């Protein structure tokens, strides 16, 4: 009996001891367990340089602001890091244990660590975020709870999809363009810094002028600010991974970049020379490298798809450059080096001697950083992303507006160097010819997207505007409207009526208030005041649902709708309506199930009234034919243009106008006319009263001429036609135009003199 009692006491003591150890050193237990399976345990010892106290290194931490991809630091002049590594970026997807090991291995004070959390599953994503939280307390005054006080600020760039290696890199570059660190180190989460080698890497990047620093190939590499300006984003046609390194390295050769390569043989560390020069350990106990994709059979299959002989990564490289640049890249990166080496880019003669056939992407673009951003959606397209199109994200990360920010960086570096923009090393990041108006617009658009993206995230609670009833979407079985977009100009006393006539649940209402374009008479100024007061009242009533965006210019109908869609890319479809529309009782209830079902099945658009007074646009439409043509500004005819492109996408350019019907589901991708009964109450042109109404009428005529020139529509045919062309859109001349403005090849029709003249004429109308 005593033996049993003693045994029980012993067991209880061991249990309590285990619980105590776990509760006081929970994370240390994880590290110890992981360390026992790692290549080298010694490198995981947490060390802080005695000469670098946190108070000296980082006297004040920055605040956080919401970005499209997570929380990123708000730049402050006083937020300076003395004698520390400016920034680290780590890509994570599946292995929270490897992410923890990487973060623990940081043995040098780092100003900012950005963790790019891709999405594989809700469980994995939550596990990754959980790890980051254990390292995010280091910015507080009390660092005793911090898992690694060397990490001064940790920021999570979170994605709701797996954007792949290239997309992760581009996501980080988007954030880093804001802060312009002199250099940044990028790492996969299956790497860990060898003790003391991060300091060595820091010294290399501060004393060696280069675009990139290959610490361990593209598993661990640094890139300078000059390198970012010179090379720009990675090609996201490489998805989910592999091949982007060969492409980016080859572009560095064509851009005349100086590159740093570590000594030894990459990635082999089996030799004494390799161990001596290695900066990181790579892999885990089961995998010597590429641990992430080898840890998932699903991801492994996607990577395997990129080896397709006809459509995979090597086929795409040959398509893009005329040869497989991986052969040349691996020859250089894996060369045995007795010591670290800095190499200049190969000359054109050297490249051609090694089999290079093309210095221009696809044999088309002048700028080597250019890549086709929507080609992968085409049938039989050749690229890893096209080979995985069924699983790849619907949108790429890098945007046209990001090119503008990249140009800003280039201009800034040129100014610092006292050089003109003709310096080839920097100025060829983007082809010349960007118009100031385009620059201004994208800068403003990016500002609005950054400012409001957090407010337009999908909500758990929807609102029925007609009754103000709140609906829990997690338990609600009926369909709802994801997003309602309403552009507003001067529709006083109509906006509230429009919104309150919607009798179905709505997740988000985006109101684009084009507030500064009204006539400047006393009546016009009063209208603006009344409208502002009405919108303020709506903001109170619809506080949890309504997002009001006040622009600094009249963006027009098309641009306003485009902005609303870009602000809510998570939506399957959008209800785009004019403010002077009223929905009859039960009208939306009757058509909503059909809209939601067909929108998810590939339909492009649904018309709910006359023309686009109320129209549903879908993700399928954006992917296939794009957004509204913003050159049709400020309003009218943009509907004709979009419907024509929908028809072309469905049945091709050569089609019989007489065969077009208002309801046609035989060919996937057609639109449908779903006019509720009774018809929508549409006041019509209430946003176009007073002197501005006359100006819009003149602009309408100009937009007609633009459309006619774009698609070859005769002025005599303008008011003739059937189906979608029966309401004043004209009939395209069969067989005449094979592309907008009949422009073919690599020319940019946006740069045509006619386009610039059209936009200037429109601006002159409203400047008077």
N, C-alpha and C positions, 0 to 999 in steps of 0.2 A: 504493500500500500504506500509505504514511504517512497519507494522507488518511483511509483506512478506520480505521486505528488511532486517529487523532485523533478521528474521529467516534464510535468506540466509547467512547473515554474520556469524551468530552463527554456522551454518552447515559448512561453509568454514573454520572457525577457528578450529572446531573440527577435520575436515579432515586434515588440516595442522598440528595440534597437533599430530594426530595419525601417520602421515607420519614421523614427526620429531622423535617421540618416537621409531618408528620402525627402522628408519635408524640409530639411535644412540645406540639402544639396541636391535638389531634384535635377537641375540641369547638369550638374557635375556628373551625376550618374549616367546621363545620356552621353555626355562626352566621353566618359571612361569606357562605356560599352562600345561606342563607335570607335574610340581610339584603339581598342584592343583588336579591331579588324582593319585598322588603317595601315598605310605603308610605314609611316614614321610617327611615333607617339610624341617624341621630344618636341616637335615643332608646334604642338598644341599648348605648350606652357604659356601662360599669360604673362607677358612682361611689359612694363612701362619704363621708358628711359628715365633715369634719375634726373637728367638735365632738362626734361620736358614735363613740367607740371601742367595739369589741365588749366589752371588759372592763367598761366602764361600763354599756353597754346591757343586757347579759345576763350577770351574773356566774356563774351556774350553770345548767346545762341539766337538764331533767327526764329521768326514766327513761321507759321505754315499757312500756305494758301492752297486752295483746291485747284487741281489741274484736270484736264480730260482723262488722265491716266493715274490719278492718285494725288497724294500730298507731296508737294515739293517745296523747297525753302524759298521764302521771299528774300530777294537779295537786299542786303543793307550794307552801306559803306563801312559801318563800324564792325560788321561781322567778318573779321579777318582772322586767319589762322596763321600764326607765326611759326615758321620752321616745321610745318607738318605736311603730310601728303594732302593735296587739295581735295581729291575725290576718288572714290572707288565705285564701280558698278558691278553687280553680280546678277547673273541670269538664273532664275530658278523655275522649276516646273513640277517635279515629282518628289524629290528627295529632301525632306525637311531635315534628315539627319546630316546630309552632306552640307546643306546650307548652314546648319549650326556649326559644323566643323570649320567651314570657311570663315565665318564671322569670328570664331574663337581664335583662328590663326592670325588675325590682324594684329601684329605686334609692334605697330608704329602708330602714333596719333594721326588720325585721319579726320579732316574737317567734315566731309559729307560722304556717307555710304548710301548709294541708291540700290535698292533691291527690286528688280523687275520680276514681279510674280505673275507668271503666265497661268492660264486656267486649264487644268486637265480634268478635274472633278471638284465638286464642292468640298469633299472631305480633304483632298490633297491641298486645295487652296487654303482652307482653314488652318491646316497644319503648318503651312509655310508662313502664314500671317502670324500664327501663334509664336513661331520662332522669332520673327522680327520684333515682336512686342518685348521679348526678353532682352533685346539689345537697344531698345528705343528710349530707355530711361536715362541715358547717359548725358542728356542735355540739361537735366535737373541739377540743382546744387548738390543734392545728396547722391553721390555716385556709388554708395555702398550696395545698392540693389542692382547696379548695372552689371551685366554679364561680361562686358568688355569695355572698360573706361577709355580704351584707345579710340573707340568709335564715338566721335563727338556728336554727330547728328546722323540719324538713320531715317531714310525716307523710302516709302513703298510706292512704286509705280505699278499699279495693279491693272490687269487686263481681264476682261470677262471671257476671253477666248485665248487659245494658244496662237500668238502672233508669230511664233517661230524665232529662229536666231536673228535673222535680218530685221524682223519687226521689233524684236527686243532691243537691238542696237539702235534702231531708228527712234524708238520710244525714249531711250535714254538721251540720245542726241537732241531730241526736241526739248527735253528739260534742261540739258546742259547749255544749249544755245542761249538760255536766259541769263546764265551766270558766268559763262566764259572763263572757266578754270583754265590755267595755262596748259595743263595736261590732265588726263584721266586714265585710270587703269581699269580695264574690263576683264571680267573673269567668269567662266562657267562655275556653277556651284560644285562641280566635282573636282575642283582644284583647292589646294590649301597652301598657304605661304610657308616656305621653309624658314625656320627661325633666323632672323637677321637679314633675310634676303629682300624683304620689302624695302628696308632702308637702302639696300644696294640698288634696287630698281629706282628708287627716288633720286638717288645721286646720278644715275645714268640719264634719267629724263631731264634733270636740271642742268647737266653739263654737256649733253649731246643734242645738237639741233637736228631734228628729224621729224618726218610726218608720223611715223609709227615705230613702236618698240616691241619686237616680238620676244616676249619673255618665255612663252611656250606656245609658239604658233598662234592660232586664234583662240586657244583655250585660255590664255592669259596674255594680254597685250595692252600696251599703252598707246594713246593717240594724243598728239599735241593739238592745241587750238588751231595752229596752222594746218595740221593734218585734217581737222574737221572741215575747215574752210576749203581746202583743196580737194578733198575726196567726197565730202557730202554723205548722203545716206547710202545704206546698202540696198541692193536690188532685191525687192521682196518677192520676185518670181521664184527665188530659191526658198521653198517652204516644204517641210518645217525646218530642215537644216541640211547642211553640206552643199558645197559648191560655191556658196557666197564668199568663202575665204579666197578661193582661186580667182574669182571675179574681182574682188576688192583689191587683192594684191596686184593683179594685172593692171587695173586702173591706176594704181600707185606708180607702176612703171611708166605708163603713158603720160602721167602727170609730172614726171620727172622728180619723184619723191626720193628723199634720202631715207633709208630704213635701217633700223638696228636689229641685229640677230644675236642671240646669246651663243656662247661657246658650247662645244659638245655636239651631240646629235639630238635633234628634237624629233619625236618625244622620248627617245631612248635615254634612260637614266641608269642603265645597267653597267656603264663604264665609270671609272673613277673621274674622268673628265666630265662626263655628263652629270654626275652627282655634284661635283664641285661647282659647276656653273648654273645648275638648275635654280630657278626662282621659286617654283611651286612643285608640289607633289600632285600627281594627276591620277584620278580614278579612285577605286576602293579595293577591298580585299578580293572581290569577285571579278572586277573588271579593271584592267590596267589603264583604260581610258574610256571616254564616251559612256560614262556610267549612267547618265540620265536616260538615254533612249534604250539602253540595254536593260533598264529596270522596268520597262513597260512593253508588253507584246504589241499593244495597239500602236504606240509610237514607233516601235520597231517596224511594223508593217508600212506605216507612212513613209519612213525613211527608205524602206526597201522599194517602195513605189518610185522613188526618185532615181532609181537605177534602171528604170525602163529604157531600153535601147533607143526607142523612137521618140519618147517624150520626156525623159529624165534629165538629170542635171548635166550630164556630159553632152547629151544631144542639144540642150539649150545653150551651153557654152559654145558649141560649134556653130549653132545658129546665130549667136550674138557676136562672136569674134572670129568665126571661120576656123577655129581650132580649139582643142581642149586645153585651156590654160592651166588646168590642174597638173598636167604633166610637167610644165615648166615651173609652176609654183613649188611642187614637191621636190623637184630637183634642187632648187635653191634653198628652201627652208630646211631640208633634211641633210644638207651638205655637212660633212664633218669639219668643225672649226676648232682650232686649238685654243682660241680665245674669243671673247666677244668681238663682233665685227660690225662696222658701219659701212654700208654699201650705197653707192649712188645708183640711180635707176639705169637700166640698160638703155643703150642708144637704139635708135630705129634700125640701124644696121645690125646690131647684135640680136635684136628681136627677130628680124627677118631671117637671120642665119639660123635661128632656132625653130623656124617653121611658122612664125607668126604671119598671118595672111591679111588681117584687118586691124586698122587703128581706130575704127569708128564702129560704135555699137550697131549691129544689124546691117552694117554697111550704109547706114542712113544718116545718123545724127553726127553733127560736128563735135558736140561736147561728149566726152567719153563717160561722163557721169549719168547720161540719160539712159532711161530704161522704160520699156513699155509697161504702163501701169494697169491697163484693163485688158490686155491681150489674152490673159489666161482664161477669161470668161468665154472666149470664142471656141467653137467646136473644133476639135482636133488641134488645138494650140499646143505648141511645144514648149514646155517649161515644167520644172518640178511642181510648181503651184497648180498648173493646169492638170498634171497627172494626178494630183490630189484635190481637184476642184470640188469634189463632193464633200470634203472635210475641211477645206481651207476657210478661214474667216471671209466674210462677205466683202469687207473693205480692207484696204491696205492702211498702214499706220501713217506713212509719210504723205503730207498734203501739199497742194500748190502753195498754200500760205507759208509753209515751212521753208520753201525755196526763197521766199521774200526775206525771211529772217536770216537765212544763210547768206543772202546777198548783203544784208546789213553788216554781217560779220566780216565779209570780204572787204567791203568799203572801209570798215573801221580799221582792219589790219593794214590796208593800203595807206590810210591816212597816218597811222602810227609809223609806218616805214618811210613816209615821205615820198611814196611812189604813186604814179598814176595808175588807174585801173587797167592799163594796158599790160601790166606785168603778168606774163603768161602763167607764172607759178601760182598766182592767186586768182586772177580775173576770169579764168576759164571754168570756174565752178558752174556757172550757168551761161547759156548763150546770150549774147547782147540783145538789146532791143526791147527789154521790159519797159512798158509804158508807165509813166508816173501815176496815171489814173488807176491802172491795175494794181500798182504797188500800194497806193493809198487805200483802195478798197480792201485788199487782202489783209493789210495791217489792221484796219478797223474790224473786219470780219473776225480775224483771229482774236482780237481783244474781246469782242462780244462772246465768242465761243468760250474763251477762257473764263470770262466773268460769270457766265450763266450756266455752264455745263453742269455744275454741281446741283443747280436748282431743277434741271430738267431730267434728272435720273428717274427711272421707273419707280413708281410708288406702290406700296402695299395697299393703300386705301384710295379708292376712286370716289368721285362725287357725281351725283345726278344733278346737274345744274337746275333743272326745272323744279325740283322738290328740295334741293340742298341735302338730300339723303346721302350719307356716307356708306360705302360698300367695301367690305373686306375682300380683296381680290383672291386671297388664299382660299376662301371658302365659298366665294360667289361662283355659281355654276353657269351663269349667263355670260355671253360675250360682252365686251366693253370696247370703247374707242381708246386706243393707246394714246394718241396725241391729236389735239385740235389746234390748228394754226390759223390765226386771224391777223392779217395786216390792217393797220388803222392809219388813216390820213386825216380826215376831218368829219367822220361819221358821228356827230354828236347825237346823243339820245338813242342810238341804234345798237351800240355794242352790247349793252345789257340785255336788250330784247333778243338779240341774236343768241347770246350764250344761254339765257334762261329758257329758250325754246328747245334746247337739247334735252330730251327726256330719257337718255340712257347713260350708264356710268362712263365717266371720262377720267383717265389717269392724270393727264397733264394738259393744260391749256396754255399755249404760247401766244402771247399778244405782242406783235411787232409794232411799236408805236413810232411811226415816222414823224416825229413831233416838230421838226423845225421847218417843214415845207408847207406853209399856208400863205394865203395872200396877206400882205402886210397892211391892209386897211384896218380901220377900227373894228369892223365886223370880223375880219380874219383873226385879229388878236384875241377878240372875245371868244371866238370859236375854240382857239387853242386853250384858253383858260378853262372854258367849260369842259372840254374834252379831257384835260388833265385831271379836273376834279372828278369826272365820271370814272376815269380809270383808277384814281386813288380809292374811290368808294368800292369798286369791283375788287381791288386788291385786298380790301378788308373782308369783303363777303366771301371771296374765293381764296382765302389766304393760303390754304394748303395745296391748292390745285393750280392757281394762276401764276404764270411767270411773265412779267412785263419787261420787255426789252426796249429801251429808249435809244433810238439811233441818232446819229449826228447828221444824217442826210436822208432824203427820200430814197430808200433802197428800191422802191417800186414793187410791183406785185411778184414778179418772178424771183427777184433776189430775196425778198422777204420770206417767201415760201421755201426757197433753198436754204436760207439760214435756219428756219425752224426745223427742217429735216436734218440738217447737219448737227443741230444742237441735241437731237434725240435719235441717234443712229441705232439705238436698241429697239425701236418700234418696228413692227412688221408692216404697218401702214399708217398713213396720216390723213385726217380729214382737213382739207384746206378750204376755207370758206371766207367769203367777203363779209365784212361787218354789217352790211345792209341786207343780210339774208335772215329770214325767219323760217324755222322748220315747223311744219304743221304737226299737230299732236299725233303721236304714235307713228309718224313717218319713218323716223330713224329705227324704231323698234322693228318695223316690218322688213327693212332692208339690211339691218346690221348682221344677222346670221349669214346671209348670202355673201356679203362683202367680206366678212372675216374668213369664211371657208375658202372662197375663191382667191383672196389675196394670198393666203398661205399655200395655195396650189399653183401659183404662177401667173395670175392675172396682173395686169399692169395698172389699169386705172378704171374708175367708175365715175360716171357723171351723174350727179344728183339733181341737176337743174339745168337751166339754159347755159350752155357753154361751161365756163369754169367758175360760175358764181359759187358753187359748192361741188367739190370734186375729191375723190379718194385716190391718193397716189400710194403705190406700194414699193417695198424694197426691191421687188423683181423689176419694176420700172427703172429705178435708179441704177441697178446693176446692168441692165440691158441698153438703155438709151440715155442715161444720165439725168441731170437736173434741167430746170428751165434754162433757156438761152437768155442770159442776163443782158445781152445787147438789145433785146426787145424791152426797152426801158422808157418810161416808168410802168406802162401798162398797155394791154391789148395786143392781140396777135400771138402772144406767147403760147396761148392754148392751141392755136392752129399748128404752130411749129412742133409742139410736143406730141400732139395727136398724130401728125404726119410721121414723126419718127417712130412712134409706137407701131403704126401700120407697116412701116418699112421693116422694122425688126421682126414683125410677125410673118410677113409674106414676101419680103424682099423689095427692092426698089422698083422693079418692073411690075406694076399691078394695074388692074382695070378699075378705074374710079367708079364706073357704073355698077360694079359688083359689090361695092362697100355697103354694108347694112349697119343699122344702129345697134343691133344685138347679134353678135356672132361669136360663138364659142368653138367653132369647128377647128380653128387654128389657135394653138396655145399662145397666150400673150395678147389677145385682142382686148379692147376695152369694152365696157358695157354701160349702157345708158339706163340708169335706175331712177327715173324721176318719180318721187313719191306722189301719191294721190291723196288729197288735192296738191296741186303744184306748190313749189316753194314760193313764199312771198318774197319777192326780190324788188326792193325799191329801185335799185339801179342807178349807178353813177352819183350816189349821194356823197361819195368821197371826192367828187370832182365838181364842186359848186364854185360859183364866183369866177374871178379872173383865172384861177388855176384850172377851172373846167375848160376854158378856151385854149389854154396852153396844152392840156392833155389831148384835146381834140386834134391839135396840130401835130402833136407827137404821135398820135394814133396813125395819122396818114403817113408819117415817116416810117413807122414800124411796118406798115403795109408794103412800102417800097423795099424795105430791108428783106422782108419775107419773100417777096416776088423775086428779088435778085438772088436770094439764097437758094431757092428751089426751082427757079425757072417758071414762075407763074405769070402768065400774061395778064395785063391790067384788064383786058376785055373779058377774061374768064373769072375775075375776082368774085362776082356774086352768082356764079353758076356752080353746079355740082350736086352730088347726092351724099347721103350718109353724113360722115363727119365733116364734109366740105360743103354742106348745104346751108350753113349759116354765115357765109361771107368769108370763107377761108381760101376760096379759089381752087383751081384744078392744076396740079403740076403737069407740065408738058411731058408726056410719056416718052421715055427713052433719051431725054435730053441731058439730065443731070445724074451723074453717078456718085456724087458727093456734094456736100454744101458748097455753093459758089463754084461748083465744078473744079475744085482744087484737088489735085492728086499728088501722089508722092509724099515727100517729107515736108512739104510747105505747111506753114501754120496759117490757116485761114483767118485766125484772130488778128494777124498782123497785116491783112490786106488794107490798102489805103481806103477802100470803100467803108470798111468797118469803122476805122478811126474818124472818117468824115461823118458817118452816121451818128456816132456818139457825140461828136462835137456839136453837130446840129441840134441834137436833143438837149444838150447842156445849155446851148444858147437860148433855146426857147424859154427855159425856166430861170435864166439869169436876168431876163429883162423885167 
